[in-house]
Structures are given as C-alpha cells and as structure tokens.
Amino acid sequence: MSTVNLKDAEAGLPELVDKAETGEFITITRHGKPVAALVPVEAAELARKAMAPRPVGLASYLKTFPDLEVERNPAPSRDVDL
C-alpha cells in the first residue's frame, strides 16, 4: 500500500491509476492525515456490496440467491369447505 499527499496525487494521477489497476491500494493524505483511497475496481465493488442493506425477511433473503426458482404450492393453506 502506497501513501501519497494530495498535491502529488493531483500531479501524478495517471500513474496512480495505473498502479491501482494492477491491484495496488493507494492512500491519499491531506496535511499528513489519510482522507481518501484509490483502489482497484474489484475491491471497491466488494466494499460496496458489504455495505449494502441486508434483506429483511425470509422471502427477501431467498430472492438474493442467483438462479433460485421456487415453485409456489398451489394447494390452499387450509382445508376449507365452501
């Protein structure tokens, strides 16, 4: 992981993007304090998914599974004489 101050990051952005593209994480500082990070797209997508709101309820949870097809039971839930 590299650390670079904001002024140097502005001047050398193309090179920093190339480094991030190869998998390197770059921390950008302002006045010596970390304020941002330049990361590979894959890492950003993983972080975004980890921060996504969790589904509420069993049905919502099951919908998150890829290629899951559930057939609904056509039978009535109760035996009712009409």
Biopython code that builds the backbone (N, CA, C, O; Angstrom):
import numpy as np
from Bio.PDB.StructureBuilder import StructureBuilder

atoms = [
    (1, "MET", "N", (0.852, -1.171, 0.000)),
    (1, "MET", "CA", (0.000, 0.000, 0.000)),
    (1, "MET", "C", (0.893, 1.226, 0.000)),
    (1, "MET", "O", (1.801, 1.348, 0.822)),
    (2, "SER", "N", (0.629, 2.128, -0.924)),
    (2, "SER", "CA", (1.394, 3.364, -1.032)),
    (2, "SER", "C", (0.622, 4.505, -0.383)),
    (2, "SER", "O", (-0.606, 4.485, -0.306)),
    (3, "THR", "N", (1.361, 5.484, 0.074)),
    (3, "THR", "CA", (0.760, 6.702, 0.614)),
    (3, "THR", "C", (1.334, 7.880, -0.144)),
    (3, "THR", "O", (2.543, 7.965, -0.360)),
    (4, "VAL", "N", (0.455, 8.792, -0.549)),
    (4, "VAL", "CA", (0.892, 9.960, -1.315)),
    (4, "VAL", "C", (0.068, 11.158, -0.863)),
    (4, "VAL", "O", (-1.120, 11.028, -0.569)),
    (5, "ASN", "N", (0.708, 12.332, -0.809)),
    (5, "ASN", "CA", (-0.050, 13.517, -0.402)),
    (5, "ASN", "C", (-0.895, 14.008, -1.584)),
    (5, "ASN", "O", (-0.636, 13.656, -2.735)),
    (6, "LEU", "N", (-1.886, 14.808, -1.286)),
    (6, "LEU", "CA", (-2.866, 15.244, -2.276)),
    (6, "LEU", "C", (-2.222, 15.979, -3.451)),
    (6, "LEU", "O", (-2.597, 15.759, -4.602)),
    (7, "LYS", "N", (-1.269, 16.837, -3.167)),
    (7, "LYS", "CA", (-0.631, 17.613, -4.241)),
    (7, "LYS", "C", (0.093, 16.681, -5.219)),
    (7, "LYS", "O", (0.003, 16.863, -6.434)),
    (8, "ASP", "N", (0.809, 15.683, -4.687)),
    (8, "ASP", "CA", (1.492, 14.728, -5.553)),
    (8, "ASP", "C", (0.494, 13.835, -6.289)),
    (8, "ASP", "O", (0.731, 13.443, -7.431)),
    (9, "ALA", "N", (-0.616, 13.518, -5.636)),
    (9, "ALA", "CA", (-1.649, 12.702, -6.281)),
    (9, "ALA", "C", (-2.254, 13.449, -7.467)),
    (9, "ALA", "O", (-2.500, 12.854, -8.516)),
    (10, "GLU", "N", (-2.491, 14.743, -7.305)),
    (10, "GLU", "CA", (-3.032, 15.546, -8.410)),
    (10, "GLU", "C", (-2.060, 15.565, -9.587)),
    (10, "GLU", "O", (-2.467, 15.464, -10.744)),
    (11, "ALA", "N", (-0.789, 15.693, -9.282)),
    (11, "ALA", "CA", (0.213, 15.783, -10.342)),
    (11, "ALA", "C", (0.451, 14.440, -11.028)),
    (11, "ALA", "O", (0.750, 14.394, -12.221)),
    (12, "GLY", "N", (0.319, 13.362, -10.283)),
    (12, "GLY", "CA", (0.653, 12.045, -10.844)),
    (12, "GLY", "C", (-0.523, 11.095, -10.926)),
    (12, "GLY", "O", (-0.344, 9.882, -10.812)),
    (13, "LEU", "N", (-1.733, 11.626, -11.124)),
    (13, "LEU", "CA", (-2.928, 10.774, -11.131)),
    (13, "LEU", "C", (-2.862, 9.638, -12.153)),
    (13, "LEU", "O", (-3.216, 8.510, -11.808)),
    (14, "PRO", "N", (-2.427, 9.881, -13.395)),
    (14, "PRO", "CA", (-2.388, 8.763, -14.346)),
    (14, "PRO", "C", (-1.530, 7.590, -13.871)),
    (14, "PRO", "O", (-1.905, 6.432, -14.054)),
    (15, "GLU", "N", (-0.389, 7.883, -13.266)),
    (15, "GLU", "CA", (0.485, 6.824, -12.767)),
    (15, "GLU", "C", (-0.169, 6.093, -11.591)),
    (15, "GLU", "O", (-0.052, 4.874, -11.466)),
    (16, "LEU", "N", (-0.859, 6.852, -10.727)),
    (16, "LEU", "CA", (-1.530, 6.227, -9.589)),
    (16, "LEU", "C", (-2.674, 5.326, -10.049)),
    (16, "LEU", "O", (-2.893, 4.256, -9.482)),
    (17, "VAL", "N", (-3.389, 5.755, -11.062)),
    (17, "VAL", "CA", (-4.470, 4.924, -11.609)),
    (17, "VAL", "C", (-3.887, 3.639, -12.191)),
    (17, "VAL", "O", (-4.466, 2.566, -12.023)),
    (18, "ASP", "N", (-2.750, 3.740, -12.873)),
    (18, "ASP", "CA", (-2.103, 2.539, -13.399)),
    (18, "ASP", "C", (-1.742, 1.577, -12.279)),
    (18, "ASP", "O", (-1.918, 0.367, -12.422)),
    (19, "LYS", "N", (-1.233, 2.105, -11.157)),
    (19, "LYS", "CA", (-0.885, 1.254, -10.017)),
    (19, "LYS", "C", (-2.127, 0.590, -9.427)),
    (19, "LYS", "O", (-2.100, -0.594, -9.092)),
    (20, "ALA", "N", (-3.218, 1.354, -9.300)),
    (20, "ALA", "CA", (-4.460, 0.796, -8.765)),
    (20, "ALA", "C", (-4.999, -0.282, -9.697)),
    (20, "ALA", "O", (-5.551, -1.286, -9.247)),
    (21, "GLU", "N", (-4.837, -0.070, -10.978)),
    (21, "GLU", "CA", (-5.314, -1.034, -11.966)),
    (21, "GLU", "C", (-4.599, -2.382, -11.823)),
    (21, "GLU", "O", (-5.170, -3.431, -12.121)),
    (22, "THR", "N", (-3.349, -2.341, -11.364)),
    (22, "THR", "CA", (-2.603, -3.588, -11.171)),
    (22, "THR", "C", (-2.854, -4.212, -9.802)),
    (22, "THR", "O", (-2.285, -5.255, -9.483)),
    (23, "GLY", "N", (-3.701, -3.582, -8.992)),
    (23, "GLY", "CA", (-4.062, -4.173, -7.709)),
    (23, "GLY", "C", (-3.526, -3.461, -6.487)),
    (23, "GLY", "O", (-3.794, -3.885, -5.363)),
    (24, "GLU", "N", (-2.782, -2.401, -6.675)),
    (24, "GLU", "CA", (-2.210, -1.685, -5.534)),
    (24, "GLU", "C", (-3.239, -0.738, -4.907)),
    (24, "GLU", "O", (-4.063, -0.149, -5.607)),
    (25, "PHE", "N", (-3.181, -0.601, -3.590)),
    (25, "PHE", "CA", (-4.029, 0.341, -2.857)),
    (25, "PHE", "C", (-3.195, 1.577, -2.545)),
    (25, "PHE", "O", (-2.077, 1.466, -2.040)),
    (26, "ILE", "N", (-3.734, 2.747, -2.843)),
    (26, "ILE", "CA", (-3.018, 4.000, -2.607)),
    (26, "ILE", "C", (-3.825, 4.860, -1.646)),
    (26, "ILE", "O", (-5.000, 5.133, -1.892)),
    (27, "THR", "N", (-3.203, 5.286, -0.558)),
    (27, "THR", "CA", (-3.836, 6.183, 0.400)),
    (27, "THR", "C", (-3.415, 7.603, 0.072)),
    (27, "THR", "O", (-2.230, 7.885, -0.104)),
    (28, "ILE", "N", (-4.398, 8.497, -0.009)),
    (28, "ILE", "CA", (-4.125, 9.900, -0.294)),
    (28, "ILE", "C", (-4.297, 10.687, 1.002)),
    (28, "ILE", "O", (-5.308, 10.556, 1.691)),
    (29, "THR", "N", (-3.300, 11.502, 1.322)),
    (29, "THR", "CA", (-3.320, 12.257, 2.579)),
    (29, "THR", "C", (-3.419, 13.748, 2.301)),
    (29, "THR", "O", (-3.009, 14.241, 1.251)),
    (30, "ARG", "N", (-3.980, 14.449, 3.287)),
    (30, "ARG", "CA", (-4.004, 15.912, 3.280)),
    (30, "ARG", "C", (-3.474, 16.347, 4.639)),
    (30, "ARG", "O", (-4.020, 15.965, 5.675)),
    (31, "HIS", "N", (-2.436, 17.127, 4.634)),
    (31, "HIS", "CA", (-1.791, 17.569, 5.879)),
    (31, "HIS", "C", (-1.397, 16.382, 6.747)),
    (31, "HIS", "O", (-1.490, 16.439, 7.973)),
    (32, "GLY", "N", (-0.953, 15.296, 6.094)),
    (32, "GLY", "CA", (-0.473, 14.119, 6.807)),
    (32, "GLY", "C", (-1.546, 13.167, 7.299)),
    (32, "GLY", "O", (-1.223, 12.129, 7.878)),
    (33, "LYS", "N", (-2.818, 13.493, 7.084)),
    (33, "LYS", "CA", (-3.911, 12.629, 7.536)),
    (33, "LYS", "C", (-4.572, 11.948, 6.340)),
    (33, "LYS", "O", (-4.847, 12.605, 5.335)),
    (34, "PRO", "N", (-4.829, 10.645, 6.431)),
    (34, "PRO", "CA", (-5.493, 9.940, 5.329)),
    (34, "PRO", "C", (-6.903, 10.497, 5.099)),
    (34, "PRO", "O", (-7.685, 10.639, 6.039)),
    (35, "VAL", "N", (-7.215, 10.811, 3.829)),
    (35, "VAL", "CA", (-8.532, 11.359, 3.508)),
    (35, "VAL", "C", (-9.237, 10.578, 2.402)),
    (35, "VAL", "O", (-10.456, 10.685, 2.264)),
    (36, "ALA", "N", (-8.507, 9.803, 1.617)),
    (36, "ALA", "CA", (-9.119, 9.061, 0.515)),
    (36, "ALA", "C", (-8.226, 7.880, 0.161)),
    (36, "ALA", "O", (-7.070, 7.793, 0.572)),
    (37, "ALA", "N", (-8.810, 6.975, -0.620)),
    (37, "ALA", "CA", (-8.042, 5.825, -1.090)),
    (37, "ALA", "C", (-8.359, 5.577, -2.549)),
    (37, "ALA", "O", (-9.500, 5.724, -2.987)),
    (38, "LEU", "N", (-7.353, 5.205, -3.284)),
    (38, "LEU", "CA", (-7.510, 4.809, -4.674)),
    (38, "LEU", "C", (-7.292, 3.299, -4.689)),
    (38, "LEU", "O", (-6.210, 2.812, -4.359)),
    (39, "VAL", "N", (-8.337, 2.565, -5.078)),
    (39, "VAL", "CA", (-8.290, 1.106, -5.008)),
    (39, "VAL", "C", (-8.730, 0.509, -6.334)),
    (39, "VAL", "O", (-9.369, 1.189, -7.137)),
    (40, "PRO", "N", (-8.394, -0.769, -6.577)),
    (40, "PRO", "CA", (-8.889, -1.427, -7.781)),
    (40, "PRO", "C", (-10.418, -1.505, -7.758)),
    (40, "PRO", "O", (-11.024, -1.555, -6.687)),
    (41, "VAL", "N", (-11.028, -1.515, -8.917)),
    (41, "VAL", "CA", (-12.484, -1.540, -9.019)),
    (41, "VAL", "C", (-13.068, -2.749, -8.292)),
    (41, "VAL", "O", (-14.103, -2.635, -7.635)),
    (42, "GLU", "N", (-12.422, -3.891, -8.404)),
    (42, "GLU", "CA", (-12.935, -5.105, -7.747)),
    (42, "GLU", "C", (-13.051, -4.909, -6.241)),
    (42, "GLU", "O", (-14.030, -5.338, -5.631)),
    (43, "ALA", "N", (-12.056, -4.264, -5.639)),
    (43, "ALA", "CA", (-12.079, -4.024, -4.194)),
    (43, "ALA", "C", (-13.198, -3.054, -3.826)),
    (43, "ALA", "O", (-13.857, -3.226, -2.801)),
    (44, "ALA", "N", (-13.413, -2.041, -4.653)),
    (44, "ALA", "CA", (-14.482, -1.078, -4.383)),
    (44, "ALA", "C", (-15.842, -1.750, -4.480)),
    (44, "ALA", "O", (-16.726, -1.470, -3.670)),
    (45, "GLU", "N", (-16.025, -2.638, -5.466)),
    (45, "GLU", "CA", (-17.298, -3.342, -5.610)),
    (45, "GLU", "C", (-17.564, -4.264, -4.430)),
    (45, "GLU", "O", (-18.698, -4.355, -3.960)),
    (46, "LEU", "N", (-16.534, -4.948, -3.945)),
    (46, "LEU", "CA", (-16.698, -5.807, -2.770)),
    (46, "LEU", "C", (-17.085, -4.985, -1.544)),
    (46, "LEU", "O", (-17.951, -5.390, -0.768)),
    (47, "ALA", "N", (-16.450, -3.844, -1.374)),
    (47, "ALA", "CA", (-16.774, -2.982, -0.235)),
    (47, "ALA", "C", (-18.196, -2.455, -0.345)),
    (47, "ALA", "O", (-18.910, -2.374, 0.654)),
    (48, "ARG", "N", (-18.607, -2.097, -1.558)),
    (48, "ARG", "CA", (-19.954, -1.582, -1.768)),
    (48, "ARG", "C", (-20.998, -2.658, -1.440)),
    (48, "ARG", "O", (-22.022, -2.365, -0.822)),
    (49, "LYS", "N", (-20.734, -3.900, -1.857)),
    (49, "LYS", "CA", (-21.656, -4.996, -1.557)),
    (49, "LYS", "C", (-21.724, -5.264, -0.056)),
    (49, "LYS", "O", (-22.790, -5.566, 0.480)),
    (50, "ALA", "N", (-20.587, -5.151, 0.613)),
    (50, "ALA", "CA", (-20.562, -5.406, 2.054)),
    (50, "ALA", "C", (-21.349, -4.356, 2.816)),
    (50, "ALA", "O", (-21.868, -4.633, 3.897)),
    (51, "MET", "N", (-21.444, -3.143, 2.259)),
    (51, "MET", "CA", (-22.159, -2.067, 2.927)),
    (51, "MET", "C", (-23.631, -1.987, 2.523)),
    (51, "MET", "O", (-24.384, -1.176, 3.063)),
    (52, "ALA", "N", (-24.035, -2.826, 1.578)),
    (52, "ALA", "CA", (-25.426, -2.795, 1.104)),
    (52, "ALA", "C", (-26.367, -3.228, 2.224)),
    (52, "ALA", "O", (-26.008, -4.067, 3.050)),
    (53, "PRO", "N", (-27.564, -2.659, 2.251)),
    (53, "PRO", "CA", (-28.513, -3.066, 3.289)),
    (53, "PRO", "C", (-28.885, -4.531, 3.141)),
    (53, "PRO", "O", (-29.030, -5.044, 2.031)),
    (54, "ARG", "N", (-29.033, -5.173, 4.245)),
    (54, "ARG", "CA", (-29.386, -6.593, 4.252)),
    (54, "ARG", "C", (-30.884, -6.749, 4.022)),
    (54, "ARG", "O", (-31.671, -5.927, 4.491)),
    (55, "PRO", "N", (-31.289, -7.801, 3.300)),
    (55, "PRO", "CA", (-32.717, -8.021, 3.093)),
    (55, "PRO", "C", (-33.429, -8.359, 4.397)),
    (55, "PRO", "O", (-32.849, -8.958, 5.304)),
    (56, "VAL", "N", (-34.677, -7.969, 4.471)),
    (56, "VAL", "CA", (-35.468, -8.221, 5.662)),
    (56, "VAL", "C", (-36.460, -9.324, 5.334)),
    (56, "VAL", "O", (-37.180, -9.241, 4.339)),
    (57, "GLY", "N", (-36.498, -10.330, 6.148)),
    (57, "GLY", "CA", (-37.452, -11.413, 5.966)),
    (57, "GLY", "C", (-36.902, -12.532, 5.101)),
    (57, "GLY", "O", (-35.969, -12.339, 4.321)),
    (58, "LEU", "N", (-37.495, -13.702, 5.255)),
    (58, "LEU", "CA", (-37.035, -14.886, 4.553)),
    (58, "LEU", "C", (-37.216, -14.760, 3.043)),
    (58, "LEU", "O", (-36.307, -15.099, 2.286)),
    (59, "ALA", "N", (-38.367, -14.281, 2.597)),
    (59, "ALA", "CA", (-38.613, -14.174, 1.160)),
    (59, "ALA", "C", (-37.610, -13.235, 0.500)),
    (59, "ALA", "O", (-37.091, -13.542, -0.573)),
    (60, "SER", "N", (-37.333, -12.108, 1.122)),
    (60, "SER", "CA", (-36.350, -11.169, 0.566)),
    (60, "SER", "C", (-34.963, -11.790, 0.543)),
    (60, "SER", "O", (-34.208, -11.587, -0.409)),
    (61, "TYR", "N", (-34.624, -12.535, 1.565)),
    (61, "TYR", "CA", (-33.327, -13.191, 1.631)),
    (61, "TYR", "C", (-33.193, -14.220, 0.517)),
    (61, "TYR", "O", (-32.156, -14.287, -0.142)),
    (62, "LEU", "N", (-34.226, -15.016, 0.303)),
    (62, "LEU", "CA", (-34.165, -16.039, -0.738)),
    (62, "LEU", "C", (-34.047, -15.428, -2.126)),
    (62, "LEU", "O", (-33.452, -16.038, -3.015)),
    (63, "LYS", "N", (-34.598, -14.246, -2.330)),
    (63, "LYS", "CA", (-34.508, -13.581, -3.629)),
    (63, "LYS", "C", (-33.084, -13.143, -3.953)),
    (63, "LYS", "O", (-32.781, -12.853, -5.110)),
    (64, "THR", "N", (-32.215, -13.091, -2.965)),
    (64, "THR", "CA", (-30.835, -12.677, -3.208)),
    (64, "THR", "C", (-29.999, -13.798, -3.810)),
    (64, "THR", "O", (-28.899, -13.534, -4.295)),
    (65, "PHE", "N", (-30.477, -15.035, -3.797)),
    (65, "PHE", "CA", (-29.742, -16.160, -4.344)),
    (65, "PHE", "C", (-29.865, -16.161, -5.865)),
    (65, "PHE", "O", (-30.973, -16.074, -6.395)),
    (66, "PRO", "N", (-28.741, -16.257, -6.572)),
    (66, "PRO", "CA", (-28.825, -16.269, -8.032)),
    (66, "PRO", "C", (-29.418, -17.585, -8.536)),
    (66, "PRO", "O", (-29.142, -18.650, -7.982)),
    (67, "ASP", "N", (-30.215, -17.507, -9.566)),
    (67, "ASP", "CA", (-30.806, -18.672, -10.237)),
    (67, "ASP", "C", (-31.642, -19.544, -9.318)),
    (67, "ASP", "O", (-31.740, -20.750, -9.545)),
    (68, "LEU", "N", (-32.238, -18.976, -8.303)),
    (68, "LEU", "CA", (-33.098, -19.751, -7.408)),
    (68, "LEU", "C", (-34.535, -19.583, -7.872)),
    (68, "LEU", "O", (-35.080, -18.480, -7.879)),
    (69, "GLU", "N", (-35.131, -20.695, -8.257)),
    (69, "GLU", "CA", (-36.525, -20.669, -8.663)),
    (69, "GLU", "C", (-37.310, -21.540, -7.703)),
    (69, "GLU", "O", (-37.030, -22.730, -7.555)),
    (70, "VAL", "N", (-38.282, -20.949, -7.061)),
    (70, "VAL", "CA", (-39.099, -21.665, -6.094)),
    (70, "VAL", "C", (-40.524, -21.704, -6.625)),
    (70, "VAL", "O", (-41.114, -20.675, -6.956)),
    (71, "GLU", "N", (-41.060, -22.916, -6.696)),
    (71, "GLU", "CA", (-42.436, -23.054, -7.146)),
    (71, "GLU", "C", (-43.366, -22.903, -5.957)),
    (71, "GLU", "O", (-43.126, -23.445, -4.878)),
    (72, "ARG", "N", (-44.414, -22.168, -6.179)),
    (72, "ARG", "CA", (-45.393, -21.959, -5.125)),
    (72, "ARG", "C", (-46.291, -23.181, -5.031)),
    (72, "ARG", "O", (-46.685, -23.746, -6.051)),
    (73, "ASN", "N", (-46.614, -23.588, -3.817)),
    (73, "ASN", "CA", (-47.505, -24.708, -3.587)),
    (73, "ASN", "C", (-48.936, -24.263, -3.943)),
    (73, "ASN", "O", (-49.464, -23.340, -3.323)),
    (74, "PRO", "N", (-49.564, -24.913, -4.939)),
    (74, "PRO", "CA", (-50.886, -24.482, -5.369)),
    (74, "PRO", "C", (-52.011, -24.895, -4.403)),
    (74, "PRO", "O", (-53.139, -24.419, -4.526)),
    (75, "ALA", "N", (-51.708, -25.762, -3.464)),
    (75, "ALA", "CA", (-52.731, -26.212, -2.530)),
    (75, "ALA", "C", (-53.107, -25.098, -1.577)),
    (75, "ALA", "O", (-52.252, -24.313, -1.168)),
    (76, "PRO", "N", (-54.391, -25.022, -1.215)),
    (76, "PRO", "CA", (-54.781, -23.994, -0.250)),
    (76, "PRO", "C", (-54.091, -24.226, 1.094)),
    (76, "PRO", "O", (-53.760, -25.359, 1.442)),
    (77, "SER", "N", (-53.880, -23.161, 1.832)),
    (77, "SER", "CA", (-53.189, -23.289, 3.096)),
    (77, "SER", "C", (-54.032, -23.960, 4.161)),
    (77, "SER", "O", (-53.494, -24.473, 5.142)),
    (78, "ARG", "N", (-55.353, -23.966, 3.985)),
    (78, "ARG", "CA", (-56.257, -24.618, 4.929)),
    (78, "ARG", "C", (-57.292, -25.419, 4.164)),
    (78, "ARG", "O", (-57.667, -25.067, 3.046)),
    (79, "ASP", "N", (-57.735, -26.466, 4.758)),
    (79, "ASP", "CA", (-58.850, -27.218, 4.164)),
    (79, "ASP", "C", (-60.126, -26.547, 4.589)),
    (79, "ASP", "O", (-60.524, -26.628, 5.751)),
    (80, "VAL", "N", (-60.768, -25.886, 3.659)),
    (80, "VAL", "CA", (-62.000, -25.149, 3.977)),
    (80, "VAL", "C", (-63.110, -25.697, 3.089)),
    (80, "VAL", "O", (-62.948, -25.808, 1.873)),
    (81, "ASP", "N", (-64.238, -26.036, 3.705)),
    (81, "ASP", "CA", (-65.394, -26.474, 2.939)),
    (81, "ASP", "C", (-66.222, -25.247, 2.581)),
    (81, "ASP", "O", (-66.691, -24.521, 3.457)),
    (82, "LEU", "N", (-66.391, -25.031, 1.311)),
    (82, "LEU", "CA", (-67.180, -23.902, 0.875)),
    (82, "LEU", "C", (-68.546, -24.332, 0.426)),
    (82, "LEU", "O", (-69.354, -23.497, 0.021)),
]
sb = StructureBuilder()
sb.init_structure("model")
sb.init_model(0)
sb.init_chain("A")
sb.init_seg("    ")
for serial, (resi, resn, name, xyz) in enumerate(atoms, 1):
    if name == "N":
        sb.init_residue(resn, " ", resi, " ")
    sb.init_atom(name, np.array(xyz, "f"), 0.0, 1.0, " ", f" {name:<3s}", serial, name[0])
structure = sb.get_structure()
